[in-house]
């Protein structure tokens, strides 16, 4: 499973005082960390683990959201 094709982002959470790693295809998952790099690495690892577990259980992980490019 190519989880590197998913849509990831990192935002700042004032409530938590940490950066939050998110993945659009897995909206229920997040990863808190002190730095943006740690948040990104954490959410990518977590998504990879969850997608692998889904496949092992015979479930189909979400399809990556396609990039929509504006018409030129």
PDB file of N, CA, C, O and CB in Angstrom:
ATOM      1  N   UNK A   1       0.848  -1.187   0.000  1.00  0.00           N
ATOM      2  CA  UNK A   1       0.000   0.000   0.000  1.00  0.00           C
ATOM      3  C   UNK A   1       0.885   1.239   0.000  1.00  0.00           C
ATOM      4  O   UNK A   1       1.757   1.378   0.858  1.00  0.00           O
ATOM      5  CB  UNK A   1      -0.960   0.004   1.224  1.00  0.00           C
ATOM      6  N   UNK A   2       0.673   2.117  -0.933  1.00  0.00           N
ATOM      7  CA  UNK A   2       1.473   3.335  -1.058  1.00  0.00           C
ATOM      8  C   UNK A   2       0.825   4.468  -0.263  1.00  0.00           C
ATOM      9  O   UNK A   2       0.099   5.293  -0.818  1.00  0.00           O
ATOM     10  CB  UNK A   2       1.632   3.738  -2.546  1.00  0.00           C
ATOM     11  N   UNK A   3       1.096   4.496   1.028  1.00  0.00           N
ATOM     12  CA  UNK A   3       0.492   5.535   1.873  1.00  0.00           C
ATOM     13  C   UNK A   3       1.127   6.901   1.662  1.00  0.00           C
ATOM     14  O   UNK A   3       0.633   7.896   2.193  1.00  0.00           O
ATOM     15  CB  UNK A   3       0.606   5.148   3.331  1.00  0.00           C
ATOM     16  N   UNK A   4       2.217   6.967   0.895  1.00  0.00           N
ATOM     17  CA  UNK A   4       2.834   8.260   0.612  1.00  0.00           C
ATOM     18  C   UNK A   4       2.024   9.069  -0.396  1.00  0.00           C
ATOM     19  O   UNK A   4       2.339  10.233  -0.644  1.00  0.00           O
ATOM     20  CB  UNK A   4       4.249   8.061   0.095  1.00  0.00           C
ATOM     21  N   UNK A   5       0.985   8.472  -0.980  1.00  0.00           N
ATOM     22  CA  UNK A   5       0.120   9.187  -1.915  1.00  0.00           C
ATOM     23  C   UNK A   5      -1.060   9.844  -1.209  1.00  0.00           C
ATOM     24  O   UNK A   5      -1.874  10.497  -1.862  1.00  0.00           O
ATOM     25  CB  UNK A   5      -0.386   8.238  -2.989  1.00  0.00           C
ATOM     26  N   UNK A   6      -1.171   9.691   0.084  1.00  0.00           N
ATOM     27  CA  UNK A   6      -2.249  10.333   0.836  1.00  0.00           C
ATOM     28  C   UNK A   6      -1.955  11.815   1.055  1.00  0.00           C
ATOM     29  O   UNK A   6      -0.836  12.277   0.837  1.00  0.00           O
ATOM     30  CB  UNK A   6      -2.453   9.629   2.187  1.00  0.00           C
ATOM     31  N   UNK A   7      -2.965  12.542   1.485  1.00  0.00           N
ATOM     32  CA  UNK A   7      -2.866  13.981   1.701  1.00  0.00           C
ATOM     33  C   UNK A   7      -2.581  14.254   3.176  1.00  0.00           C
ATOM     34  O   UNK A   7      -3.436  14.031   4.033  1.00  0.00           O
ATOM     35  CB  UNK A   7      -4.165  14.700   1.249  1.00  0.00           C
ATOM     36  N   UNK A   8      -1.379  14.736   3.460  1.00  0.00           N
ATOM     37  CA  UNK A   8      -0.948  15.015   4.828  1.00  0.00           C
ATOM     38  C   UNK A   8      -0.796  16.512   5.041  1.00  0.00           C
ATOM     39  O   UNK A   8      -0.529  17.263   4.104  1.00  0.00           O
ATOM     40  CB  UNK A   8       0.374  14.296   5.137  1.00  0.00           C
ATOM     41  N   UNK A   9      -0.972  16.936   6.292  1.00  0.00           N
ATOM     42  CA  UNK A   9      -0.694  18.323   6.651  1.00  0.00           C
ATOM     43  C   UNK A   9      -0.384  18.392   8.134  1.00  0.00           C
ATOM     44  O   UNK A   9      -0.717  17.485   8.897  1.00  0.00           O
ATOM     45  CB  UNK A   9      -1.889  19.248   6.293  1.00  0.00           C
ATOM     46  N   UNK A  10       0.247  19.463   8.525  1.00  0.00           N
ATOM     47  CA  UNK A  10       0.553  19.717   9.932  1.00  0.00           C
ATOM     48  C   UNK A  10       0.016  21.095  10.281  1.00  0.00           C
ATOM     49  O   UNK A  10       0.255  22.068   9.565  1.00  0.00           O
ATOM     50  CB  UNK A  10       2.096  19.618  10.217  1.00  0.00           C
ATOM     51  N   UNK A  11      -0.707  21.167  11.380  1.00  0.00           N
ATOM     52  CA  UNK A  11      -1.233  22.440  11.864  1.00  0.00           C
ATOM     53  C   UNK A  11      -0.803  22.637  13.312  1.00  0.00           C
ATOM     54  O   UNK A  11      -0.413  21.683  13.985  1.00  0.00           O
ATOM     55  CB  UNK A  11      -2.784  22.492  11.735  1.00  0.00           C
ATOM     56  N   UNK A  12      -0.876  23.869  13.786  1.00  0.00           N
ATOM     57  CA  UNK A  12      -0.573  24.181  15.176  1.00  0.00           C
ATOM     58  C   UNK A  12      -1.858  24.114  15.977  1.00  0.00           C
ATOM     59  O   UNK A  12      -2.888  24.627  15.540  1.00  0.00           O
ATOM     60  CB  UNK A  12       0.092  25.577  15.311  1.00  0.00           C
ATOM     61  N   UNK A  13      -1.811  23.479  17.159  1.00  0.00           N
ATOM     62  CA  UNK A  13      -2.962  23.410  18.063  1.00  0.00           C
ATOM     63  C   UNK A  13      -2.670  24.252  19.299  1.00  0.00           C
ATOM     64  O   UNK A  13      -1.887  23.839  20.154  1.00  0.00           O
ATOM     65  CB  UNK A  13      -3.281  21.933  18.461  1.00  0.00           C
ATOM     66  N   UNK A  14      -3.291  25.434  19.406  1.00  0.00           N
ATOM     67  CA  UNK A  14      -3.092  26.258  20.594  1.00  0.00           C
ATOM     68  C   UNK A  14      -3.568  25.549  21.867  1.00  0.00           C
ATOM     69  O   UNK A  14      -2.983  25.720  22.936  1.00  0.00           O
ATOM     70  CB  UNK A  14      -3.823  27.587  20.435  1.00  0.00           C
ATOM     71  N   UNK A  15      -4.626  24.758  21.742  1.00  0.00           N
ATOM     72  CA  UNK A  15      -5.174  24.043  22.905  1.00  0.00           C
ATOM     73  C   UNK A  15      -4.176  23.032  23.463  1.00  0.00           C
ATOM     74  O   UNK A  15      -4.037  22.883  24.677  1.00  0.00           O
ATOM     75  CB  UNK A  15      -6.479  23.329  22.526  1.00  0.00           C
ATOM     76  N   UNK A  16      -3.482  22.337  22.552  1.00  0.00           N
ATOM     77  CA  UNK A  16      -2.529  21.301  22.963  1.00  0.00           C
ATOM     78  C   UNK A  16      -1.112  21.854  23.142  1.00  0.00           C
ATOM     79  O   UNK A  16      -0.281  21.241  23.812  1.00  0.00           O
ATOM     80  CB  UNK A  16      -2.512  20.174  21.937  1.00  0.00           C
ATOM     81  N   UNK A  17      -0.844  23.016  22.538  1.00  0.00           N
ATOM     82  CA  UNK A  17       0.495  23.571  22.583  1.00  0.00           C
ATOM     83  C   UNK A  17       1.492  22.741  21.795  1.00  0.00           C
ATOM     84  O   UNK A  17       2.684  22.732  22.101  1.00  0.00           O
ATOM     85  CB  UNK A  17       0.950  23.693  24.003  1.00  0.00           C
ATOM     86  N   UNK A  18       0.990  22.030  20.760  1.00  0.00           N
ATOM     87  CA  UNK A  18       1.827  21.177  19.936  1.00  0.00           C
ATOM     88  C   UNK A  18       1.346  21.231  18.493  1.00  0.00           C
ATOM     89  O   UNK A  18       0.257  21.726  18.202  1.00  0.00           O
ATOM     90  CB  UNK A  18       1.819  19.729  20.461  1.00  0.00           C
ATOM     91  N   UNK A  19       2.169  20.718  17.606  1.00  0.00           N
ATOM     92  CA  UNK A  19       1.794  20.567  16.205  1.00  0.00           C
ATOM     93  C   UNK A  19       0.989  19.275  16.063  1.00  0.00           C
ATOM     94  O   UNK A  19       1.223  18.297  16.771  1.00  0.00           O
ATOM     95  CB  UNK A  19       3.058  20.552  15.274  1.00  0.00           C
ATOM     96  N   UNK A  20       0.036  19.298  15.132  1.00  0.00           N
ATOM     97  CA  UNK A  20      -0.823  18.137  14.909  1.00  0.00           C
ATOM     98  C   UNK A  20      -0.662  17.668  13.471  1.00  0.00           C
ATOM     99  O   UNK A  20      -0.898  18.430  12.533  1.00  0.00           O
ATOM    100  CB  UNK A  20      -2.311  18.472  15.216  1.00  0.00           C
ATOM    101  N   UNK A  21      -0.257  16.409  13.297  1.00  0.00           N
ATOM    102  CA  UNK A  21      -0.189  15.799  11.982  1.00  0.00           C
ATOM    103  C   UNK A  21      -1.535  15.187  11.645  1.00  0.00           C
ATOM    104  O   UNK A  21      -2.137  14.494  12.467  1.00  0.00           O
ATOM    105  CB  UNK A  21       0.927  14.738  11.920  1.00  0.00           C
ATOM    106  N   UNK A  22      -2.008  15.447  10.426  1.00  0.00           N
ATOM    107  CA  UNK A  22      -3.319  14.966   9.981  1.00  0.00           C
ATOM    108  C   UNK A  22      -3.213  14.331   8.605  1.00  0.00           C
ATOM    109  O   UNK A  22      -2.291  14.620   7.843  1.00  0.00           O
ATOM    110  CB  UNK A  22      -4.342  16.115   9.958  1.00  0.00           C
ATOM    111  N   UNK A  23      -4.170  13.463   8.297  1.00  0.00           N
ATOM    112  CA  UNK A  23      -4.260  12.843   6.973  1.00  0.00           C
ATOM    113  C   UNK A  23      -5.718  12.928   6.533  1.00  0.00           C
ATOM    114  O   UNK A  23      -6.607  12.414   7.212  1.00  0.00           O
ATOM    115  CB  UNK A  23      -3.748  11.343   6.989  1.00  0.00           C
ATOM    116  N   UNK A  24      -5.962  13.578   5.396  1.00  0.00           N
ATOM    117  CA  UNK A  24      -7.334  13.790   4.921  1.00  0.00           C
ATOM    118  C   UNK A  24      -8.091  12.489   4.697  1.00  0.00           C
ATOM    119  O   UNK A  24      -9.296  12.428   4.944  1.00  0.00           O
ATOM    120  CB  UNK A  24      -7.316  14.582   3.638  1.00  0.00           C
ATOM    121  N   UNK A  25      -7.405  11.450   4.235  1.00  0.00           N
ATOM    122  CA  UNK A  25      -8.072  10.178   3.950  1.00  0.00           C
ATOM    123  C   UNK A  25      -8.411   9.395   5.214  1.00  0.00           C
ATOM    124  O   UNK A  25      -9.225   8.472   5.169  1.00  0.00           O
ATOM    125  CB  UNK A  25      -7.201   9.331   3.052  1.00  0.00           C
ATOM    126  N   UNK A  26      -7.799   9.751   6.338  1.00  0.00           N
ATOM    127  CA  UNK A  26      -8.075   9.116   7.630  1.00  0.00           C
ATOM    128  C   UNK A  26      -8.399  10.217   8.641  1.00  0.00           C
ATOM    129  O   UNK A  26      -7.581  10.514   9.512  1.00  0.00           O
ATOM    130  CB  UNK A  26      -6.853   8.240   8.115  1.00  0.00           C
ATOM    131  N   UNK A  27      -9.590  10.828   8.535  1.00  0.00           N
ATOM    132  CA  UNK A  27      -9.907  11.991   9.372  1.00  0.00           C
ATOM    133  C   UNK A  27      -9.958  11.712  10.870  1.00  0.00           C
ATOM    134  O   UNK A  27      -9.918  12.654  11.661  1.00  0.00           O
ATOM    135  CB  UNK A  27     -11.211  12.550   8.951  1.00  0.00           C
ATOM    136  N   UNK A  28     -10.043  10.470  11.277  1.00  0.00           N
ATOM    137  CA  UNK A  28     -10.102  10.162  12.712  1.00  0.00           C
ATOM    138  C   UNK A  28      -8.707  10.023  13.329  1.00  0.00           C
ATOM    139  O   UNK A  28      -8.586   9.877  14.545  1.00  0.00           O
ATOM    140  CB  UNK A  28     -10.896   8.874  12.939  1.00  0.00           C
ATOM    141  N   UNK A  29      -7.655  10.066  12.508  1.00  0.00           N
ATOM    142  CA  UNK A  29      -6.295   9.903  13.016  1.00  0.00           C
ATOM    143  C   UNK A  29      -5.590  11.250  13.139  1.00  0.00           C
ATOM    144  O   UNK A  29      -5.805  12.155  12.334  1.00  0.00           O
ATOM    145  CB  UNK A  29      -5.492   8.971  12.104  1.00  0.00           C
ATOM    146  N   UNK A  30      -4.744  11.365  14.163  1.00  0.00           N
ATOM    147  CA  UNK A  30      -3.902  12.554  14.328  1.00  0.00           C
ATOM    148  C   UNK A  30      -2.671  12.163  15.137  1.00  0.00           C
ATOM    149  O   UNK A  30      -2.640  11.118  15.787  1.00  0.00           O
ATOM    150  CB  UNK A  30      -4.687  13.720  15.029  1.00  0.00           C
ATOM    151  N   UNK A  31      -1.653  13.032  15.083  1.00  0.00           N
ATOM    152  CA  UNK A  31      -0.417  12.788  15.813  1.00  0.00           C
ATOM    153  C   UNK A  31       0.091  14.110  16.355  1.00  0.00           C
ATOM    154  O   UNK A  31       0.342  15.041  15.590  1.00  0.00           O
ATOM    155  CB  UNK A  31       0.649  12.108  14.911  1.00  0.00           C
ATOM    156  N   UNK A  32       0.247  14.202  17.679  1.00  0.00           N
ATOM    157  CA  UNK A  32       0.766  15.402  18.324  1.00  0.00           C
ATOM    158  C   UNK A  32       2.272  15.302  18.501  1.00  0.00           C
ATOM    159  O   UNK A  32       2.794  14.240  18.840  1.00  0.00           O
ATOM    160  CB  UNK A  32       0.086  15.625  19.678  1.00  0.00           C
ATOM    161  N   UNK A  33       2.976  16.419  18.270  1.00  0.00           N
ATOM    162  CA  UNK A  33       4.425  16.449  18.443  1.00  0.00           C
ATOM    163  C   UNK A  33       4.891  17.884  18.669  1.00  0.00           C
ATOM    164  O   UNK A  33       4.176  18.839  18.364  1.00  0.00           O
ATOM    165  CB  UNK A  33       5.137  15.832  17.216  1.00  0.00           C
ATOM    166  N   UNK A  34       6.088  18.018  19.201  1.00  0.00           N
ATOM    167  CA  UNK A  34       6.642  19.335  19.494  1.00  0.00           C
ATOM    168  C   UNK A  34       7.117  20.076  18.243  1.00  0.00           C
ATOM    169  O   UNK A  34       7.153  21.306  18.233  1.00  0.00           O
ATOM    170  CB  UNK A  34       7.788  19.197  20.462  1.00  0.00           C
ATOM    171  N   UNK A  35       7.485  19.334  17.176  1.00  0.00           N
ATOM    172  CA  UNK A  35       7.950  19.975  15.953  1.00  0.00           C
ATOM    173  C   UNK A  35       7.093  19.539  14.770  1.00  0.00           C
ATOM    174  O   UNK A  35       6.412  18.514  14.818  1.00  0.00           O
ATOM    175  CB  UNK A  35       9.430  19.643  15.696  1.00  0.00           C
ATOM    176  N   UNK A  36       7.141  20.341  13.706  1.00  0.00           N
ATOM    177  CA  UNK A  36       6.382  19.978  12.505  1.00  0.00           C
ATOM    178  C   UNK A  36       6.912  18.693  11.883  1.00  0.00           C
ATOM    179  O   UNK A  36       6.136  17.867  11.403  1.00  0.00           O
ATOM    180  CB  UNK A  36       6.432  21.113  11.478  1.00  0.00           C
ATOM    181  N   UNK A  37       8.238  18.520  11.890  1.00  0.00           N
ATOM    182  CA  UNK A  37       8.824  17.307  11.312  1.00  0.00           C
ATOM    183  C   UNK A  37       8.389  16.056  12.069  1.00  0.00           C
ATOM    184  O   UNK A  37       8.075  15.034  11.459  1.00  0.00           O
ATOM    185  CB  UNK A  37      10.349  17.406  11.311  1.00  0.00           C
ATOM    186  N   UNK A  38       8.371  16.139  13.413  1.00  0.00           N
ATOM    187  CA  UNK A  38       7.940  14.989  14.218  1.00  0.00           C
ATOM    188  C   UNK A  38       6.464  14.697  14.010  1.00  0.00           C
ATOM    189  O   UNK A  38       6.067  13.533  13.970  1.00  0.00           O
ATOM    190  CB  UNK A  38       8.217  15.238  15.704  1.00  0.00           C
ATOM    191  N   UNK A  39       5.639  15.739  13.876  1.00  0.00           N
ATOM    192  CA  UNK A  39       4.206  15.544  13.643  1.00  0.00           C
ATOM    193  C   UNK A  39       3.963  14.875  12.291  1.00  0.00           C
ATOM    194  O   UNK A  39       3.126  13.979  12.177  1.00  0.00           O
ATOM    195  CB  UNK A  39       3.461  16.890  13.710  1.00  0.00           C
ATOM    196  N   UNK A  40       4.700  15.317  11.269  1.00  0.00           N
ATOM    197  CA  UNK A  40       4.540  14.723   9.941  1.00  0.00           C
ATOM    198  C   UNK A  40       5.007  13.269   9.945  1.00  0.00           C
ATOM    199  O   UNK A  40       4.321  12.395   9.414  1.00  0.00           O
ATOM    200  CB  UNK A  40       5.324  15.533   8.888  1.00  0.00           C
ATOM    201  N   UNK A  41       6.157  13.011  10.534  1.00  0.00           N
ATOM    202  CA  UNK A  41       6.666  11.636  10.586  1.00  0.00           C
ATOM    203  C   UNK A  41       5.721  10.738  11.374  1.00  0.00           C
ATOM    204  O   UNK A  41       5.490   9.591  10.993  1.00  0.00           O
ATOM    205  CB  UNK A  41       8.071  11.602  11.214  1.00  0.00           C
ATOM    206  N   UNK A  42       5.177  11.252  12.461  1.00  0.00           N
ATOM    207  CA  UNK A  42       4.276  10.462  13.298  1.00  0.00           C
ATOM    208  C   UNK A  42       2.986  10.089  12.592  1.00  0.00           C
ATOM    209  O   UNK A  42       2.557   8.937  12.653  1.00  0.00           O
ATOM    210  CB  UNK A  42       3.955  11.215  14.553  1.00  0.00           C
ATOM    211  N   UNK A  43       2.357  11.059  11.917  1.00  0.00           N
ATOM    212  CA  UNK A  43       1.087  10.755  11.239  1.00  0.00           C
ATOM    213  C   UNK A  43       1.334   9.818  10.062  1.00  0.00           C
ATOM    214  O   UNK A  43       0.504   8.955   9.777  1.00  0.00           O
ATOM    215  CB  UNK A  43       0.394  12.057  10.755  1.00  0.00           C
ATOM    216  N   UNK A  44       2.456   9.976   9.378  1.00  0.00           N
ATOM    217  CA  UNK A  44       2.756   9.072   8.261  1.00  0.00           C
ATOM    218  C   UNK A  44       2.964   7.638   8.754  1.00  0.00           C
ATOM    219  O   UNK A  44       2.492   6.689   8.129  1.00  0.00           O
ATOM    220  CB  UNK A  44       4.007   9.556   7.502  1.00  0.00           C
ATOM    221  N   UNK A  45       3.671   7.484   9.878  1.00  0.00           N
ATOM    222  CA  UNK A  45       3.865   6.141  10.464  1.00  0.00           C
ATOM    223  C   UNK A  45       2.525   5.544  10.887  1.00  0.00           C
ATOM    224  O   UNK A  45       2.240   4.378  10.612  1.00  0.00           O
ATOM    225  CB  UNK A  45       4.827   6.206  11.685  1.00  0.00           C
ATOM    226  N   UNK A  46       1.703   6.358  11.559  1.00  0.00           N
ATOM    227  CA  UNK A  46       0.410   5.875  12.043  1.00  0.00           C
ATOM    228  C   UNK A  46      -0.485   5.443  10.888  1.00  0.00           C
ATOM    229  O   UNK A  46      -1.100   4.379  10.950  1.00  0.00           O
ATOM    230  CB  UNK A  46      -0.288   6.958  12.869  1.00  0.00           C
ATOM    231  N   UNK A  47      -0.566   6.249   9.843  1.00  0.00           N
ATOM    232  CA  UNK A  47      -1.385   5.900   8.679  1.00  0.00           C
ATOM    233  C   UNK A  47      -0.877   4.612   8.044  1.00  0.00           C
ATOM    234  O   UNK A  47      -1.674   3.754   7.662  1.00  0.00           O
ATOM    235  CB  UNK A  47      -1.382   7.045   7.643  1.00  0.00           C
ATOM    236  N   UNK A  48       0.419   4.470   7.930  1.00  0.00           N
ATOM    237  CA  UNK A  48       0.990   3.253   7.358  1.00  0.00           C
ATOM    238  C   UNK A  48       0.592   2.030   8.183  1.00  0.00           C
ATOM    239  O   UNK A  48       0.217   0.999   7.625  1.00  0.00           O
ATOM    240  CB  UNK A  48       2.523   3.365   7.277  1.00  0.00           C
ATOM    241  N   UNK A  49       0.672   2.142   9.506  1.00  0.00           N
ATOM    242  CA  UNK A  49       0.285   1.026  10.382  1.00  0.00           C
ATOM    243  C   UNK A  49      -1.193   0.694  10.249  1.00  0.00           C
ATOM    244  O   UNK A  49      -1.561  -0.477  10.151  1.00  0.00           O
ATOM    245  CB  UNK A  49       0.609   1.356  11.838  1.00  0.00           C
ATOM    246  N   UNK A  50      -2.041   1.715  10.244  1.00  0.00           N
ATOM    247  CA  UNK A  50      -3.489   1.483  10.147  1.00  0.00           C
ATOM    248  C   UNK A  50      -3.845   0.881   8.791  1.00  0.00           C
ATOM    249  O   UNK A  50      -4.645  -0.053   8.724  1.00  0.00           O
ATOM    250  CB  UNK A  50      -4.268   2.801  10.365  1.00  0.00           C
ATOM    251  N   UNK A  51      -3.261   1.403   7.707  1.00  0.00           N
ATOM    252  CA  UNK A  51      -3.542   0.855   6.373  1.00  0.00           C
ATOM    253  C   UNK A  51      -3.074  -0.597   6.277  1.00  0.00           C
ATOM    254  O   UNK A  51      -3.761  -1.430   5.685  1.00  0.00           O
ATOM    255  CB  UNK A  51      -2.855   1.708   5.281  1.00  0.00           C
ATOM    256  N   UNK A  52      -1.920  -0.904   6.848  1.00  0.00           N
ATOM    257  CA  UNK A  52      -1.420  -2.289   6.847  1.00  0.00           C
ATOM    258  C   UNK A  52      -2.340  -3.205   7.638  1.00  0.00           C
ATOM    259  O   UNK A  52      -2.634  -4.320   7.207  1.00  0.00           O
ATOM    260  CB  UNK A  52       0.002  -2.350   7.428  1.00  0.00           C
ATOM    261  N   UNK A  53      -2.798  -2.734   8.802  1.00  0.00           N
ATOM    262  CA  UNK A  53      -3.739  -3.518   9.607  1.00  0.00           C
ATOM    263  C   UNK A  53      -5.042  -3.755   8.857  1.00  0.00           C
ATOM    264  O   UNK A  53      -5.607  -4.847   8.912  1.00  0.00           O
ATOM    265  CB  UNK A  53      -4.023  -2.814  10.936  1.00  0.00           C
ATOM    266  N   UNK A  54      -5.518  -2.725   8.152  1.00  0.00           N
ATOM    267  CA  UNK A  54      -6.751  -2.875   7.375  1.00  0.00           C
ATOM    268  C   UNK A  54      -6.580  -3.947   6.300  1.00  0.00           C
ATOM    269  O   UNK A  54      -7.444  -4.806   6.127  1.00  0.00           O
ATOM    270  CB  UNK A  54      -7.153  -1.532   6.729  1.00  0.00           C
ATOM    271  N   UNK A  55      -5.464  -3.892   5.584  1.00  0.00           N
ATOM    272  CA  UNK A  55      -5.222  -4.882   4.529  1.00  0.00           C
ATOM    273  C   UNK A  55      -5.117  -6.287   5.108  1.00  0.00           C
ATOM    274  O   UNK A  55      -5.633  -7.240   4.524  1.00  0.00           O
ATOM    275  CB  UNK A  55      -3.944  -4.539   3.754  1.00  0.00           C
ATOM    276  N   UNK A  56      -4.449  -6.420   6.255  1.00  0.00           N
ATOM    277  CA  UNK A  56      -4.305  -7.730   6.895  1.00  0.00           C
ATOM    278  C   UNK A  56      -5.655  -8.294   7.313  1.00  0.00           C
ATOM    279  O   UNK A  56      -5.844  -9.510   7.352  1.00  0.00           O
ATOM    280  CB  UNK A  56      -3.383  -7.630   8.110  1.00  0.00           C
ATOM    281  N   UNK A  57      -6.593  -7.401   7.626  1.00  0.00           N
ATOM    282  CA  UNK A  57      -7.936  -7.823   8.036  1.00  0.00           C
ATOM    283  C   UNK A  57      -8.874  -7.992   6.847  1.00  0.00           C
ATOM    284  O   UNK A  57     -10.055  -8.289   7.028  1.00  0.00           O
ATOM    285  CB  UNK A  57      -8.524  -6.816   9.010  1.00  0.00           C
ATOM    286  N   UNK A  58      -8.356  -7.804   5.624  1.00  0.00           N
ATOM    287  CA  UNK A  58      -9.184  -7.964   4.433  1.00  0.00           C
ATOM    288  C   UNK A  58      -9.992  -6.729   4.086  1.00  0.00           C
ATOM    289  O   UNK A  58     -10.895  -6.794   3.252  1.00  0.00           O
ATOM    290  CB  UNK A  58     -10.107  -9.115   4.616  1.00  0.00           C
ATOM    291  N   UNK A  59      -9.680  -5.606   4.713  1.00  0.00           N
ATOM    292  CA  UNK A  59     -10.379  -4.350   4.429  1.00  0.00           C
ATOM    293  C   UNK A  59      -9.596  -3.554   3.394  1.00  0.00           C
ATOM    294  O   UNK A  59      -8.383  -3.715   3.259  1.00  0.00           O
ATOM    295  CB  UNK A  59     -10.573  -3.517   5.725  1.00  0.00           C
ATOM    296  N   UNK A  60     -10.292  -2.704   2.677  1.00  0.00           N
ATOM    297  CA  UNK A  60      -9.665  -1.862   1.669  1.00  0.00           C
ATOM    298  C   UNK A  60      -9.394  -0.475   2.260  1.00  0.00           C
ATOM    299  O   UNK A  60     -10.341   0.228   2.613  1.00  0.00           O
ATOM    300  CB  UNK A  60     -10.559  -1.759   0.403  1.00  0.00           C
ATOM    301  N   UNK A  61      -8.127  -0.064   2.376  1.00  0.00           N
ATOM    302  CA  UNK A  61      -7.837   1.295   2.845  1.00  0.00           C
ATOM    303  C   UNK A  61      -8.412   2.333   1.880  1.00  0.00           C
ATOM    304  O   UNK A  61      -8.668   2.023   0.716  1.00  0.00           O
ATOM    305  CB  UNK A  61      -6.313   1.499   3.003  1.00  0.00           C
ATOM    306  N   UNK A  62      -8.613   3.548   2.351  1.00  0.00           N
ATOM    307  CA  UNK A  62      -9.172   4.590   1.479  1.00  0.00           C
ATOM    308  C   UNK A  62      -8.293   4.836   0.248  1.00  0.00           C
ATOM    309  O   UNK A  62      -7.076   4.648   0.277  1.00  0.00           O
ATOM    310  CB  UNK A  62      -9.343   5.897   2.265  1.00  0.00           C
ATOM    311  N   UNK A  63      -8.935   5.252  -0.801  1.00  0.00           N
ATOM    312  CA  UNK A  63      -8.232   5.648  -2.019  1.00  0.00           C
ATOM    313  C   UNK A  63      -7.680   7.065  -1.801  1.00  0.00           C
ATOM    314  O   UNK A  63      -8.379   7.921  -1.259  1.00  0.00           O
ATOM    315  CB  UNK A  63      -9.186   5.589  -3.282  1.00  0.00           C
ATOM    316  N   UNK A  64      -6.437   7.316  -2.219  1.00  0.00           N
ATOM    317  CA  UNK A  64      -5.909   8.680  -2.087  1.00  0.00           C
ATOM    318  C   UNK A  64      -6.780   9.698  -2.816  1.00  0.00           C
ATOM    319  O   UNK A  64      -7.326   9.412  -3.882  1.00  0.00           O
ATOM    320  CB  UNK A  64      -4.481   8.748  -2.622  1.00  0.00           C
ATOM    321  N   UNK A  65      -6.900  10.868  -2.240  1.00  0.00           N
ATOM    322  CA  UNK A  65      -7.654  11.945  -2.857  1.00  0.00           C
ATOM    323  C   UNK A  65      -6.852  12.449  -4.057  1.00  0.00           C
ATOM    324  O   UNK A  65      -5.681  12.797  -3.906  1.00  0.00           O
ATOM    325  CB  UNK A  65      -7.945  13.100  -1.833  1.00  0.00           C
ATOM    326  N   UNK A  66      -7.459  12.494  -5.244  1.00  0.00           N
ATOM    327  CA  UNK A  66      -6.695  12.934  -6.418  1.00  0.00           C
ATOM    328  C   UNK A  66      -6.407  14.430  -6.370  1.00  0.00           C
ATOM    329  O   UNK A  66      -7.209  15.215  -5.864  1.00  0.00           O
ATOM    330  CB  UNK A  66      -7.453  12.593  -7.704  1.00  0.00           C
ATOM    331  N   UNK A  67      -5.267  14.804  -6.896  1.00  0.00           N
ATOM    332  CA  UNK A  67      -4.899  16.200  -7.006  1.00  0.00           C
ATOM    333  C   UNK A  67      -5.711  16.826  -8.124  1.00  0.00           C
ATOM    334  O   UNK A  67      -5.722  16.327  -9.250  1.00  0.00           O
ATOM    335  CB  UNK A  67      -3.382  16.363  -7.258  1.00  0.00           C
ATOM    336  N   UNK A  68      -6.387  17.913  -7.813  1.00  0.00           N
ATOM    337  CA  UNK A  68      -7.171  18.633  -8.826  1.00  0.00           C
ATOM    338  C   UNK A  68      -6.371  19.875  -9.197  1.00  0.00           C
ATOM    339  O   UNK A  68      -6.100  20.731  -8.356  1.00  0.00           O
ATOM    340  CB  UNK A  68      -8.625  19.013  -8.298  1.00  0.00           C
ATOM    341  N   UNK A  69      -6.008  19.954 -10.436  1.00  0.00           N
ATOM    342  CA  UNK A  69      -5.226  21.090 -10.908  1.00  0.00           C
ATOM    343  C   UNK A  69      -6.136  22.043 -11.678  1.00  0.00           C
ATOM    344  O   UNK A  69      -6.991  21.604 -12.447  1.00  0.00           O
ATOM    345  CB  UNK A  69      -4.043  20.619 -11.797  1.00  0.00           C
ATOM    346  N   UNK A  70      -5.953  23.329 -11.473  1.00  0.00           N
ATOM    347  CA  UNK A  70      -6.784  24.287 -12.193  1.00  0.00           C
ATOM    348  C   UNK A  70      -6.509  24.235 -13.696  1.00  0.00           C
ATOM    349  O   UNK A  70      -5.386  23.983 -14.133  1.00  0.00           O
ATOM    350  CB  UNK A  70      -6.544  25.702 -11.662  1.00  0.00           C
ATOM    351  N   UNK A  71      -7.543  24.476 -14.457  1.00  0.00           N
ATOM    352  CA  UNK A  71      -7.401  24.512 -15.919  1.00  0.00           C
ATOM    353  C   UNK A  71      -6.570  25.723 -16.298  1.00  0.00           C
ATOM    354  O   UNK A  71      -6.669  26.789 -15.689  1.00  0.00           O
ATOM    355  CB  UNK A  71      -8.794  24.553 -16.627  1.00  0.00           C
ATOM    356  N   UNK A  72      -5.754  25.532 -17.316  1.00  0.00           N
ATOM    357  CA  UNK A  72      -4.883  26.642 -17.759  1.00  0.00           C
ATOM    358  C   UNK A  72      -5.449  27.268 -19.003  1.00  0.00           C
ATOM    359  O   UNK A  72      -4.871  28.215 -19.536  1.00  0.00           O
ATOM    360  CB  UNK A  72      -3.440  26.157 -18.022  1.00  0.00           C
TER     361      UNK A  72
END
